[in-house]
């Protein structure tokens, strides 16, 4: 399965790197929201107020940031549970990196205001998490 991506190794480090990248996505979306909204150093006194008052692509980037924070714990737990129950590492790595790639597409679709595509990508990213949980359950029984 990892041959599909080619660059995914068979070590646990690959899944850990996927967790690191997924954890940085909300930060990247916050930076995008601020950049698109015209954030200045003066706005740093109340950055949340600034982001609440943004519109258009900046507001959508901020919403992508918030959604990324909301789904991140599910993803992190799914990867860790799968590793704990010895789901084959190549499967974990593939699903973890697939989640990351889908979430990047989700963020781009959110900023571009492609609402239906964004929703499809959100569902697909959650399927990756659910598959990891499912595989851990199957192995544990």
ABEGO torsion letter per residue (X at the ends): XAAAAGABBABAAAAAAAAAAAAAAAAAAAAAAAAAAGBBAAAAABAAAAAAABBEAAAAAAAAAAAAAAAAAAAAAAAAAAAAAGBBAAAAAAAAAAAAAAAAAAAAAAAAGBAAAAAAAAAAAAAAAAAAAAAAAAAAX
